[in-house]
Amino acid sequence: MVDPASRLDLQNFSGPRDAPCKYLDWDSHLFERRIARVNANRLDQPAMQQVLAWCQANRIDCLYFLANAEEEESANLAQQNGFFQTDVRLTFARPLSEADLAIPPVPNVRMAREDEIGLLRAVARRGHSDTRFYYDPHFDRAKCDLLYETWIENSLHGFAQAVLVAESNGQAIAYLTCHLQGDESQIGLIGVSEHQQGAGHGRNMVQQFLAWSAVHGAGRATVVTQGRNFRAQAFYVRNGFNLASSQLWYHRWFSE
């Protein structure tokens, strides 16, 4: 339900901080292409020229650009310079209160165990096909699967502060990764086995995430999802979240 390129992503940035773009080591290694991301969320014509020159100098194959949805100039420039829109990035948020501290535990939701990595990877492999990586035909779908398999495994190994799972018959069939930054918590990745969807596992995990967030002192909980994922949007609204912001993802391929 979530795009990995949020502020809590897997990517390792390299290069000087004042450069117009950042080379993404992790993405480049996974997809076997030289991939970078624009540092800014808005561009004017001079900035766009700096971005394109940097990509040429660094032999970039694919460039990501996350634009603020209200920036008309940035959107027009992106389209005029060979970028195509791959997604609408929606951030949902809700305040946390003392009431969230009182959310009761659910018997079938608990912390993930190391020996469940294989089960969680299997869920991740099939659970995120509505993200921008699958939408972009340049990316191999098997490598997109591997992206999410690796993400959930890394989350269990410390990338996330906590990983919740829902179980059925003693077996993990869903996961939710918990992140905390200052007084804000975030759902990093959530997935439910396709054979277990609609049984309430997602709601149970979100409620336990809210309780976890409140216990750890967060005052606000957030989650990112895709503009084309209407089911996820409705799900978060039912759980008390409201739309907080929207942004546009663009990809630019230089090898074509």
N, C-alpha and C positions, 0 to 999 in steps of 0.2 A: 504493500500500500504506500510505500515511501520511496522517494528518490534519494539515492545515497549521496548526491552532491549537495547536501545541506552543510551548515557550518559544522555538523558533527559527522563528517564523512570519512571515508577510508583513505582519501588521497594524500599523498606526500608531495608537498609543493617544493620546488627548488628554483633557485635563481634570485637575483637581487629584488628587494622589496619595492624599489621604485620602478621596476620594469612594468610595461603595460600588461604583460601576461605572465602566467606561471606555468612552467612545465610540470606535468602531472606524472610522476614516476610510476605510481601504482597502475593507473589507467593504461599508460604506455606499455608497461610490462604485460599486463593482462591481454590487451587487444593486439599487441605486437605492431603498434602504430605510434608515431610520435604525436602525443596529445597534449594540449595546453588549455588554459582557461583565461579569459579576460579578467583582469583584476577588478575593474570597475563595473557598476551596474547601469551606467549611462555613458553614452559616447556622443561626441560631436564629430564633425568632419576631420579636424586635425588629429583628434585622439584615434579615430578609426584608421587613419593613415599610419600612425605610429604602431598600432596593433598589427596591421597587415605587414609592415616592414619588419617588425620583430619576428613574425611567423616565418617570413621568407628567410631571414637571417638564421633562424634556428631550425629550419627544415621541418616545420610542423605539418603533419598530415591532417589533423582534425583539431578545431578550436571550439571550445564551449563558450557561450556568452549568456549570462543570466541577467536579463534586463528588467528594470522596474516597469510594471505594466502601464503606468501612467506616462512613461517617457515616449511620446510619439516620435520625436526625432531619432531616438535610438532604434526604435522598431523600423522606421523607414530606412535608416542607414544600413541596418543589418540586412534587410531584404535587397537593397541596391548593391550590396557588396558580396553576394553569394551565400549568405547565411539562410538556413531554412528553419522554421519553428518546429521543434520536436515535442514541446510540452508546455502546459501552463502549471506553474508551481504554486500551490495553494498552501498557506500556513493557517492552521486552525489553533485557537487558544482558548483557555478557560482559567478563571482565577481559582485558587485553592483556598480553603478555609479550614477552621477547626472541625467542621463536619466531616471532612475527608479523613481526618484522623480516626473517626469512629466507623469507617467502612469495615464491615466484618470480613474476616478471612473466608475464602472459598475452598472447600476441601480438595478440589481437583486442580487448583492453581498453586504452584510452588516455584522455588528457584531451580534453574536447570542444573543438571549434573554433567560432568565431563564425559561420562560414558554414553551420553545421548547425542553426541555430535553427529553421528551418522543419520539418526532420525531427523534431526533438525535440518541438516543439509538437504535431505530428501524433500522436506516441506519447502525449503527455500528455492530449490531447483525448479519448482512448478508454480510458485506463488506470486511472482512479480512481473508478469508478462505485459502489464499495462504501463510500464515505465518508459522513459525516453530512449533507453538503450535498445529495447526491442523495437521501438517505433522507427529508429534510424536503420534503414536496410544495409548500411555499410558495416554494421557490427554483426559478427557471427553469433547466432542465437545460442550456440553451445557455450561460447565465452560469456554471454550475458547470464546464462544459468550459473556459470562458475563464479561470476561476480557476487551473486547473492549467496551462494554456498559459502564462499570465502568470508563474506561479511558476517554471516551468523556465527561461523566458527571463530573469527577474530573477536566478535562480541563476547563470546563465552571465555575467551582468553584474555580479557581485560580491556578491550576497546570500549565496551559498555560497563557502566557501574554495576548493573545487574541484568540478568536475563530471566524473565519469567516464562514458565511453560504451563500449558494446560494438558492434562493427561486424560486418557480414556482407557479403561482396563489396565491401568498401571503403565501405559506407554505414552510418551510425549507426542502430542499431535498438533501442537500450536506453540508459538513463541512470541514474545514481545521484549524488545531490548530497551532498557531504561538508561537515560543519560541525565546528568545534573551539571549545570554550569551556573555558578552563582546562585541566585534565588529562582532560577528557571529550570524546570525539568522538561525533557523531550522524549517522546517515543521515537526511537531510531528506526526500528524495523518491526513489523508485525506480520505474521503469517499463520494461516490455519490450513491444515490438510484439506485438500479438495473434497474428501469424503466426509469431513466433519464440519463443513461450513453450515451455518444456519442453526447450530445447536447451542449457541450462547457462549461459546468459548472466548470469542473476541471480546465480548462485553465483560465477561468475568476478569479477563486479564487487564483490560483498561481500568476497571474499578480497583484492582489491586495495584496497578501502576499509580493511580491517584493517591491511594493510601501510602504507598512507598514514597511518593513525592512529598506529601505532607509531613511524614515522619522525618524526612531529610531536610526540612525547612524551606522547601520551594513555595513561592507565592503564586506561581503561574505555571501552567502546564501547556506544552505546545506539541503539535504534530504536523508533518508536511505530507501532502498527498498530491495526486495528479489531477489536472483539470478534466481528463477523460474518465476518471474513476468515480463515477456518480455514486456507486454503491458505498465506497469509502467515505465520501463526503456526507452522505445521509447518516452513516453509522456514527461519525464523530459528532454530528449535530444532536443525535439522539442521546449521546453521552455527555451533553452539556458544553461542547466546544462550539465556538463561533468563528466565522471567517475573519482573520486578522489582516492578511495581506495576500497579494497575488503578484507573481512575476512570470516572465516568459523565458523559456529556455530556447536557445538557438544553437545550431551546429554549423560549422563551416568546414568543408572538406577542400583541401588544396591540391589533392592528387587528381582532381578531375578538371 
